[in-house]
Amino acid sequence: MRVLLLYPLFPKSFWSFDKALELVGRKVSLPPLSLTTVAAILPQTWEFRLADRNVRLESEADWYWADLVIISGMIVQKPDMLHLISEAKRRGKRVAVGGPYVTSVPEAAQEAGADFLVLDEGEITLPMLVEALERGETSGVFRANGEKPDVTTTPVPRFDLLDLRAYNDMSVQFSRGCPFQCEFCDIIVLYGRKPRTKAPAQLLAELQALYDLGWRRSIFIVDDNFIGNKRNVKLLLRELAPWMKEHGYPFRLTTEASVDLAQDQELLDLMIAANFTAVFLGIETPDTESLSLTQKFQNTRNSLIESVQKINEVGLRVMAGFIIGFDDEKPGAGDRIVEFVEATAIPQALFSMLQALPNTALWHRLEKEGRLLDGDDEANIHQTTLTNFIPTRPLEEIAREYVRCFWDLYEPSRYLARVHRHFLAMKPNPNKKKFKVPEFSDIRALFTICWRQGIKRDTRFQFWRQLFSIIRHNPGVFETYLVNCALNEHFAEYRQIVRNEIEAQLTEYLAAKAESNLKTAELQEPAVL
C-alpha cells in the first residue's frame, strides 16, 4: 500500500512568524506531528510519502504514486483540507481524513467526498481503517466510542519523512488531556479530563530519534497542559535532565502549561534542569469574574501577575493567551489585558476574540440559548475572525476594542520594550551546551536584524540601547533576546492584517445589521390609506 500523507495549508496567523523565519531560511515553525504519528501506527510494510503543503506542494507524481491519500488538520485548515479531498477524488484516489477538525465536525468532509473518516485518536481507529481496507471495503466511519487509548503503546513518530531543514522547531508529545474544565476549551472534549502520559523511556526514544537524524534546534512539547499529571511529568523530567546533560543539551524545550506551574518550585527547577526555556500559559483575562464564569478557576487562586513574574524569573520565557468577548464582560476588557501584559512584560501575548468551538460546554450552552450564529457553528481559532455567537455586549464595541488593543500591543517600540524588560528580569539558563560553529544562515540573520532594526527602522536608537543593556546586565540571555527582537518583523506586519480583516468583517456585519433593522422597521410601519 502506497500512502500519500497530506497536511493542509495554514492561513497566516499569530504563530506563522513568516518574516522572522525568512531571516534564517526556514519555511514553517512546526511539522505535522499528527501525520508522522499516523505513519508510525500504520503497517510498516506500507510505503509513505509526506507532503506538508506549508513547505512544499504535492506533485502530480505524488498523486499518481498513491494508492491511498490520508489528510489530517485543524479547523483553521478547513478550506485547504476540503480542497485536497476534492482533488483526490477528481483523480480517482481513495481518501481517508482525520484529525481534530473532522473529529469535531465530520459532516463537511463527508459532503466533500471523503471515503473514510478516521475520527478520535488514531491508536484506536487507524487499525480499524487497516482492517476495512484488508476486507476490501471502500468507505467507512471509524470512532473510538468514548474509549481513550493507552499512549504508552504509541510508537516513535516517523520523523524521517520530514524535510528537517524546512522547520524552525520540531514537535513531540508526552501527554493528552487536561484535568481542568474551562468552558470554551475543546481539549477536554477531544482527549478527556484525565491526562494520559507516555513512559519517560518513550519520550527519550523520540528525542534520541531526532538527535540521530541530526536535529539540534528547539523542540516544542505540544501537550495542551504539560503539567496536567504532575507526578508523571516529574518522573519524566528526572530522567530527561541527565539525558540532556549527557548529550550536551542539544535541544531547547518549550511547552504549554497551566499557570499553577508557578506554585510548584520543584517542578520549575526540574524543567530548568531539563533545558526548558519557554512556556505558553493560558491566562485568558485578568478579570476574575470572567474567569469564574468560564470555569477557569485555576487562574483565580493566586495572583496572575506574581505567577507570571515568578515563572519568568526562574529562567522561562513566558508566552500567554488572552481572550476578549466573555459573557457579562465589562467594557475596557481589552485595555485591562494590555495593562496586564505591560505589567508582566510578556513579549508574545496571543490575543483573540472568543469562539464557541464545536461540542464544548460553551458551544452547547450558547446553542441552548439560541445565540450561535447561523452557518458559524464550526468556529475558527484565529485572530482575524469575529465571534461566532451573539455576545452580551455589542459586537462592534468588542471588535473595535480588540483591534485597538492588538494594534497597541504590537506597536514596534512597545513590543521591543516588553522584550527588553522580560529578558532583563530572566535568570540565564545554567545548562552549558556543546560549542557549535554558527551556521551561515544564523550569521546572516544576525546582520539582517541589526540592519533592519538597528539602522532601517524608526526604533533604531531603542534597539541599540536595549541590546547593549542586555549585554551589560544579563548577557546569558543575549541569543534568545535577539531572536525575540527578530519577531518584531512579523508582528509589525501582522497587526495590520488583523486590523484590516476585522474592520472589513465589522463593516460587513454592520451593513447587514442596518439592512435587517430597515426591513424590521418597514414591516412594523402602519399601512397608509
C-alpha positions as CSV (number, residue, x, y, z in Angstrom):
1,M,0.0,0.0,0.0
2,R,1.4,3.4,-1.1
3,V,0.1,6.2,1.2
4,L,0.4,9.9,0.5
5,L,0.1,11.9,3.7
6,L,-1.1,15.5,3.1
7,Y,-1.0,18.4,5.6
8,P,-3.2,21.3,4.5
9,L,-2.2,24.9,4.3
10,F,-2.4,27.2,7.4
11,P,-3.6,30.8,6.9
12,K,-1.2,33.5,8.1
13,S,-1.5,33.7,11.8
14,F,-0.1,35.0,15.1
15,W,2.2,32.0,15.2
16,S,3.3,31.8,11.5
17,F,6.3,34.1,12.1
18,D,6.9,34.3,8.3
19,K,9.1,37.4,8.3
20,A,11.3,36.0,11.2
21,L,11.6,32.6,9.6
22,E,12.8,34.1,6.4
23,L,15.8,35.5,8.2
24,V,17.1,32.0,9.0
25,G,16.0,30.4,5.7
26,R,13.2,28.3,7.1
27,K,9.6,27.9,5.9
28,V,7.5,26.8,8.8
29,S,7.6,26.8,12.6
30,L,6.4,23.3,13.4
31,P,5.9,20.0,11.4
32,P,2.7,17.9,11.3
33,L,3.2,15.6,14.3
34,S,-0.2,14.1,13.6
35,L,0.9,12.7,10.3
36,T,4.3,11.4,11.4
37,T,2.5,9.6,14.2
38,V,-0.1,8.2,11.7
39,A,2.7,6.8,9.6
40,A,4.2,5.1,12.6
41,I,0.9,3.5,13.7
42,L,0.1,2.1,10.2
43,P,1.7,-1.1,9.0
44,Q,5.4,-0.5,8.4
45,T,5.3,-2.7,5.3
46,W,3.4,0.1,3.6
47,E,5.2,2.9,1.8
48,F,4.8,6.6,2.8
49,R,5.3,10.0,1.3
50,L,4.5,13.1,3.3
51,A,3.8,16.5,1.8
52,D,3.4,19.4,4.2
53,R,1.8,21.9,1.9
54,N,3.2,24.7,4.1
55,V,6.6,23.5,3.0
56,R,6.0,22.1,-0.5
57,L,3.0,21.3,-2.6
58,E,2.5,17.7,-3.6
59,S,3.4,16.9,-7.2
60,E,1.4,15.1,-9.9
61,A,3.9,12.3,-9.5
62,D,2.9,12.0,-5.8
63,W,-0.8,11.8,-6.7
64,Y,-0.1,9.2,-9.4
65,W,2.1,7.1,-7.0
66,A,-0.5,6.9,-4.2
67,D,-3.0,4.1,-3.6
68,L,-4.5,5.9,-0.6
69,V,-4.5,9.6,0.5
70,I,-4.6,10.5,4.2
71,I,-5.3,14.1,5.2
72,S,-5.3,15.5,8.8
73,G,-5.8,19.0,10.0
74,M,-7.3,21.6,12.3
75,I,-10.3,23.9,12.0
76,V,-8.2,26.7,10.6
77,Q,-7.0,24.4,7.8
78,K,-10.6,23.5,6.7
79,P,-10.6,25.3,3.3
80,D,-7.5,23.6,2.0
81,M,-8.5,20.3,3.6
82,L,-11.8,20.3,1.6
83,H,-9.9,21.3,-1.5
84,L,-7.5,18.3,-1.1
85,I,-10.4,15.9,-0.7
86,S,-11.9,17.2,-3.9
87,E,-8.5,17.0,-5.7
88,A,-8.0,13.4,-4.6
89,K,-11.5,12.4,-5.7
90,R,-11.0,14.1,-9.1
91,R,-8.0,11.8,-9.6
92,G,-9.9,8.7,-8.5
93,K,-8.0,8.3,-5.3
94,R,-9.3,6.8,-2.1
95,V,-9.3,9.4,0.7
96,A,-9.1,8.9,4.5
97,V,-9.5,12.0,6.7
98,G,-8.9,12.5,10.4
99,G,-7.6,14.9,13.0
100,P,-9.3,17.4,15.4
101,Y,-11.4,19.2,12.8
102,V,-13.2,16.3,11.3
103,T,-13.5,14.6,14.7
104,S,-15.5,17.6,15.9
105,V,-17.3,18.3,12.6
106,P,-17.3,15.3,10.3
107,E,-20.2,16.4,8.0
108,A,-18.1,18.8,5.8
109,A,-15.5,16.1,5.0
110,Q,-18.3,13.6,4.1
111,E,-20.0,16.1,1.9
112,A,-16.7,16.8,0.1
113,G,-16.4,13.1,-0.8
114,A,-14.0,11.6,1.8
115,D,-14.2,7.8,1.6
116,F,-13.1,7.1,5.2
117,L,-13.5,9.2,8.3
118,V,-10.9,8.1,10.9
119,L,-12.1,10.0,14.0
120,D,-10.9,10.4,17.6
121,E,-7.4,9.1,18.5
122,G,-5.6,7.1,15.8
123,E,-4.2,4.4,18.1
124,I,-7.7,3.0,18.2
125,T,-9.3,4.0,14.9
126,L,-6.3,3.6,12.4
127,P,-6.3,-0.2,13.0
128,M,-10.0,-0.2,12.1
129,L,-9.1,1.5,8.8
130,V,-6.4,-1.1,8.1
131,E,-8.9,-3.9,8.7
132,A,-11.5,-2.3,6.5
133,L,-9.1,-1.9,3.6
134,E,-8.0,-5.6,4.0
135,R,-11.6,-6.6,3.7
136,G,-11.9,-4.6,0.5
137,E,-14.3,-2.0,1.9
138,T,-14.4,1.3,0.0
139,S,-15.9,3.6,2.7
140,G,-16.4,3.8,6.4
141,V,-16.6,5.9,9.6
142,F,-14.4,4.7,12.5
143,R,-14.9,6.1,16.0
144,A,-13.5,5.1,19.4
145,N,-16.9,5.4,21.1
146,G,-15.6,7.1,24.2
147,E,-12.6,4.8,24.6
148,K,-9.2,6.5,25.1
149,P,-6.0,4.8,24.1
150,D,-3.1,3.9,26.3
151,V,-0.5,6.2,24.9
152,T,2.3,4.1,26.4
153,T,1.8,1.9,23.2
154,T,2.2,4.8,20.8
155,P,5.3,4.3,18.5
156,V,8.0,6.8,17.8
157,P,6.8,9.2,15.1
158,R,8.3,8.8,11.6
159,F,10.4,12.0,11.8
160,D,12.4,10.6,8.8
161,L,9.5,11.5,6.5
162,L,10.1,15.3,7.2
163,D,12.4,17.7,5.5
164,L,14.0,18.8,8.7
165,R,15.7,21.8,7.0
166,A,12.3,23.5,6.5
167,Y,11.3,23.7,10.1
168,N,12.4,26.0,12.9
169,D,11.2,23.7,15.7
170,M,10.4,20.0,16.0
171,S,7.4,18.7,18.0
172,V,6.8,15.7,20.3
173,Q,4.0,14.8,22.7
174,F,4.2,13.5,26.2
175,S,0.5,13.6,27.4
176,R,-3.0,14.1,26.2
177,G,-5.9,15.5,28.2
178,C,-6.3,18.2,30.8
179,P,-7.7,18.0,34.4
180,F,-9.5,21.4,34.2
181,Q,-12.9,22.2,32.9
182,C,-12.6,25.6,31.0
183,E,-16.0,26.1,29.3
184,F,-14.6,27.3,25.9
185,C,-11.8,24.6,25.6
186,D,-12.2,21.6,23.2
187,I,-9.2,19.7,24.5
188,I,-11.2,18.0,27.3
189,V,-13.8,17.2,24.6
190,L,-11.3,15.6,22.3
191,Y,-8.9,14.0,24.8
192,G,-10.7,13.9,28.1
193,R,-10.0,15.3,31.6
194,K,-7.8,12.5,32.8
195,P,-4.3,13.2,31.4
196,R,-2.7,10.2,29.9
197,T,1.1,10.2,29.6
198,K,3.8,8.2,27.8
199,A,6.5,6.5,29.7
200,P,9.7,8.5,30.2
201,A,11.6,6.0,28.1
202,Q,9.2,6.6,25.2
203,L,9.8,10.3,25.1
204,L,13.6,9.8,25.4
205,A,13.4,7.4,22.4
206,E,11.6,10.1,20.4
207,L,14.3,12.7,21.3
208,Q,17.0,10.2,20.5
209,A,15.4,9.6,17.1
210,L,15.6,13.3,16.4
211,Y,19.1,13.5,17.7
212,D,20.2,10.7,15.4
213,L,18.6,12.5,12.5
214,G,20.9,15.4,13.2
215,W,18.3,17.8,14.8
216,R,19.9,20.3,17.1
217,R,17.4,23.1,17.4
218,S,14.3,23.8,19.5
219,I,11.6,21.2,20.3
220,F,8.1,22.0,21.3
221,I,6.3,19.5,23.5
222,V,2.8,20.1,22.2
223,D,0.8,18.9,25.2
224,D,-2.1,21.2,25.9
225,N,-1.1,21.1,29.6
226,F,2.3,19.5,30.1
227,I,1.8,19.6,33.8
228,G,-1.7,18.1,33.9
229,N,-0.3,15.0,35.6
230,K,2.4,16.5,37.8
231,R,3.5,13.2,39.3
232,N,4.3,11.6,35.9
233,V,5.8,14.8,34.4
234,K,8.3,14.9,37.4
235,L,9.2,11.3,36.7
236,L,9.9,12.2,33.1
237,L,12.0,15.3,34.0
238,R,14.2,13.4,36.4
239,E,15.2,11.1,33.5
240,L,15.2,13.8,30.9
241,A,17.7,16.1,32.7
242,P,20.6,13.6,32.8
243,W,19.9,12.6,29.1
244,M,20.1,16.3,28.1
245,K,23.3,16.8,30.0
246,E,24.9,13.6,28.6
247,H,24.1,14.8,25.0
248,G,25.3,18.3,25.6
249,Y,21.9,20.0,25.8
250,P,21.2,19.6,22.1
251,F,17.6,20.9,22.3
252,R,15.9,23.9,23.8
253,L,12.4,22.8,25.0
254,T,9.2,24.7,25.0
255,T,5.7,23.6,26.1
256,E,2.2,24.7,27.3
257,A,1.2,24.6,30.9
258,S,-1.4,25.9,33.3
259,V,-0.5,28.9,35.4
260,D,-0.4,26.9,38.6
261,L,3.1,25.9,37.5
262,A,4.3,29.0,39.4
263,Q,3.2,27.3,42.7
264,D,5.4,24.3,42.3
265,Q,9.1,25.2,42.8
266,E,10.3,21.6,42.4
267,L,8.6,21.4,39.0
268,L,10.1,24.7,37.9
269,D,13.6,23.5,39.0
270,L,13.2,20.2,37.2
271,M,12.1,22.0,33.9
272,I,15.1,24.3,34.0
273,A,17.4,21.3,34.7
274,A,15.9,19.6,31.6
275,N,16.6,22.7,29.5
276,F,13.1,24.1,29.1
277,T,13.5,27.7,28.1
278,A,9.9,28.9,27.4
279,V,6.3,28.1,28.4
280,F,2.9,29.1,27.0
281,L,0.3,30.0,29.6
282,G,-3.5,30.2,29.1
283,I,-4.2,33.3,31.1
284,E,-7.3,34.4,29.1
285,T,-8.1,37.5,31.0
286,P,-7.2,39.4,34.3
287,D,-10.9,39.7,35.0
288,T,-11.7,37.3,37.9
289,E,-15.5,37.4,37.1
290,S,-14.9,36.3,33.5
291,L,-12.5,33.5,34.7
292,S,-15.1,32.2,37.1
293,L,-17.9,32.4,34.6
294,T,-15.9,30.4,32.0
295,Q,-14.9,27.9,34.8
296,K,-11.2,28.6,34.6
297,F,-11.0,28.5,38.4
298,Q,-7.3,27.5,38.5
299,N,-6.5,31.1,37.4
300,T,-8.3,32.7,40.3
301,R,-6.5,31.1,43.2
302,N,-3.3,33.1,43.1
303,S,-2.1,36.5,41.7
304,L,-1.7,36.1,38.0
305,I,0.9,38.9,37.8
306,E,3.1,37.3,40.6
307,S,2.7,33.9,38.9
308,V,4.0,35.2,35.6
309,Q,6.8,37.1,37.2
310,K,8.0,34.0,39.2
311,I,8.0,31.7,36.1
312,N,9.9,34.4,34.2
313,E,12.5,35.0,36.9
314,V,13.5,31.3,37.2
315,G,14.6,31.4,33.6
316,L,11.5,30.6,31.5
317,R,10.3,32.9,28.8
318,V,6.6,33.4,29.1
319,M,4.1,33.4,26.2
320,A,0.4,33.7,27.0
321,G,-3.0,33.5,25.5
322,F,-5.8,36.1,26.1
323,I,-9.4,36.3,25.0
324,I,-11.9,39.1,24.7
325,G,-15.7,38.6,24.4
326,F,-16.7,36.6,27.5
327,D,-20.3,36.9,28.7
328,D,-21.0,39.8,31.1
329,E,-17.6,41.2,30.3
330,K,-17.3,44.9,31.3
331,P,-16.2,47.5,28.7
332,G,-12.5,48.0,28.6
333,A,-11.6,44.3,28.9
334,G,-9.1,44.7,26.1
335,D,-7.4,47.6,27.8
336,R,-7.1,45.6,31.0
337,I,-5.4,42.8,29.1
338,V,-2.9,45.3,27.6
339,E,-2.3,46.7,31.1
340,F,-1.7,43.1,32.4
341,V,0.7,42.3,29.5
342,E,2.7,45.5,30.1
343,A,2.8,44.9,33.9
344,T,4.2,41.4,33.3
345,A,6.3,42.3,30.2
346,I,5.1,39.2,28.3
347,P,6.6,39.6,24.8
348,Q,4.2,37.4,22.9
349,A,0.6,37.7,24.0
350,L,-1.8,35.8,21.8
351,F,-4.9,37.9,21.7
352,S,-8.1,36.6,20.2
353,M,-11.9,37.1,20.2
354,L,-13.8,34.3,21.9
355,Q,-15.0,31.5,19.6
356,A,-17.5,28.8,20.6
357,L,-15.8,25.6,19.4
358,P,-17.9,22.6,18.4
359,N,-19.2,20.4,21.2
360,T,-17.6,22.4,24.0
361,A,-19.6,23.3,27.1
362,L,-19.7,26.9,25.8
363,W,-21.0,25.8,22.4
364,H,-23.8,23.7,24.0
365,R,-24.8,26.5,26.3
366,L,-24.9,29.1,23.5
367,E,-26.8,26.7,21.3
368,K,-29.4,26.1,24.0
369,E,-29.7,29.9,24.5
370,G,-30.1,30.4,20.7
371,R,-27.0,32.6,20.5
372,L,-24.9,30.6,17.9
373,L,-24.9,32.5,14.6
374,D,-26.3,30.6,11.6
375,G,-23.6,29.0,9.5
376,D,-20.9,29.6,12.1
377,D,-21.3,26.6,14.3
378,E,-17.8,25.4,13.4
379,A,-16.0,28.5,14.7
380,N,-12.3,29.3,13.9
381,I,-9.3,29.6,16.2
382,H,-7.9,32.7,14.6
383,Q,-7.0,36.3,15.4
384,T,-8.8,37.7,12.4
385,T,-12.3,36.4,13.0
386,L,-15.3,37.9,14.8
387,T,-17.1,35.9,17.4
388,N,-19.4,33.1,16.0
389,F,-22.1,33.9,18.6
390,I,-24.2,36.8,19.9
391,P,-22.2,38.3,22.8
392,T,-23.6,40.0,25.8
393,R,-22.2,43.4,24.9
394,P,-22.4,44.9,21.3
395,L,-20.2,43.1,18.9
396,E,-19.0,46.3,17.3
397,E,-17.8,47.5,20.7
398,I,-15.8,44.3,21.3
399,A,-14.3,44.3,17.8
400,R,-13.2,47.9,17.9
401,E,-11.7,47.4,21.4
402,Y,-9.9,44.3,20.2
403,V,-8.4,45.9,17.1
404,R,-7.2,48.9,19.1
405,C,-5.6,46.8,21.8
406,F,-4.0,44.3,19.4
407,W,-2.6,47.3,17.5
408,D,-1.3,48.9,20.7
409,L,0.3,45.6,22.0
410,Y,2.4,45.2,18.9
411,E,3.4,48.8,18.2
412,P,7.1,48.1,17.4
413,S,8.7,50.3,20.2
414,R,6.2,48.9,22.7
415,Y,6.9,45.3,21.8
416,L,10.7,45.9,21.9
417,A,10.4,47.5,25.3
418,R,8.5,44.4,26.7
419,V,11.1,42.1,25.2
420,H,13.8,44.1,27.0
421,R,12.1,44.1,30.4
422,H,11.2,40.4,30.1
423,F,14.7,39.2,29.4
424,L,16.4,41.7,31.8
425,A,14.4,40.0,34.6
426,M,15.1,36.5,33.4
427,K,17.7,34.2,35.1
428,P,20.1,32.9,32.4
429,N,20.0,29.3,31.5
430,P,22.5,27.4,33.7
431,N,22.9,24.5,31.2
432,K,26.1,24.6,29.1
433,K,25.6,23.1,25.7
434,K,28.4,21.9,23.5
435,F,30.0,24.5,21.3
436,K,28.7,24.6,17.8
437,V,30.0,26.7,15.0
438,P,27.2,29.1,13.9
439,E,25.6,28.3,10.6
440,F,25.8,30.8,7.8
441,S,22.1,31.4,8.0
442,D,22.3,32.4,11.6
443,I,25.2,34.8,10.9
444,R,23.2,36.3,8.0
445,A,20.1,36.6,10.3
446,L,22.1,38.5,12.9
447,F,23.3,41.0,10.4
448,T,19.8,41.3,8.9
449,I,18.2,42.0,12.3
450,C,20.9,44.6,13.1
451,W,20.4,46.3,9.7
452,R,16.6,46.3,9.8
453,Q,16.0,47.2,13.4
454,G,19.3,48.9,14.2
455,I,19.5,51.2,11.1
456,K,16.4,51.0,8.9
457,R,13.6,51.1,11.5
458,D,12.4,54.2,13.5
459,T,13.2,52.1,16.6
460,R,16.9,52.1,15.8
461,F,18.1,54.0,18.9
462,Q,15.9,52.0,21.2
463,F,17.2,48.8,19.6
464,W,20.8,49.5,20.2
465,R,20.3,51.0,23.7
466,Q,18.4,47.9,24.8
467,L,20.8,45.5,23.1
468,F,23.8,46.9,25.0
469,S,21.7,46.9,28.2
470,I,21.2,43.2,27.8
471,I,24.9,42.6,27.0
472,R,25.9,44.6,30.1
473,H,23.3,43.4,32.7
474,N,22.2,39.9,31.5
475,P,24.5,38.6,28.7
476,G,23.4,35.0,29.3
477,V,20.1,35.6,27.6
478,F,21.5,37.5,24.6
479,E,20.8,34.9,22.0
480,T,17.2,34.3,22.8
481,Y,16.7,38.0,23.4
482,L,17.8,38.7,19.9
483,V,15.5,36.0,18.5
484,N,12.6,37.7,20.2
485,C,13.6,41.1,18.8
486,A,13.5,39.4,15.3
487,L,9.8,38.5,15.8
488,N,9.1,42.3,15.7
489,E,9.4,41.8,11.9
490,H,6.4,39.5,12.0
491,F,4.2,41.4,14.4
492,A,4.7,44.8,12.8
493,E,3.1,43.3,9.6
494,Y,0.6,41.0,11.3
495,R,-1.1,43.7,13.4
496,Q,-2.0,45.5,10.1
497,I,-3.5,42.2,8.8
498,V,-5.6,41.9,12.0
499,R,-6.9,45.5,11.7
500,N,-7.7,45.2,8.0
501,E,-9.6,41.9,8.3
502,I,-11.5,42.6,11.4
503,E,-12.6,46.1,10.2
504,A,-13.7,44.6,6.9
505,Q,-15.8,41.9,8.7
506,L,-17.2,44.6,11.0
507,T,-18.2,46.8,8.1
508,E,-20.0,43.8,6.5
509,Y,-21.6,42.9,9.8
510,L,-22.9,46.5,10.4
511,A,-24.2,46.8,6.9
512,A,-26.2,43.5,7.3
513,K,-27.4,44.7,10.7
514,A,-28.6,48.0,9.2
515,E,-30.4,46.2,6.4
516,S,-32.1,43.9,8.9
517,N,-33.2,46.8,11.1
518,L,-34.6,48.6,8.0
519,K,-36.6,45.6,7.0
520,T,-37.9,45.2,10.5
521,A,-38.9,48.9,10.5
522,E,-40.7,48.6,7.2
523,L,-42.7,45.6,8.5
524,Q,-43.7,47.5,11.6
525,E,-44.7,50.7,9.7
526,P,-48.5,51.1,9.6
527,A,-50.2,51.0,6.2
528,V,-51.1,54.4,4.7
529,L,-54.6,54.7,3.3
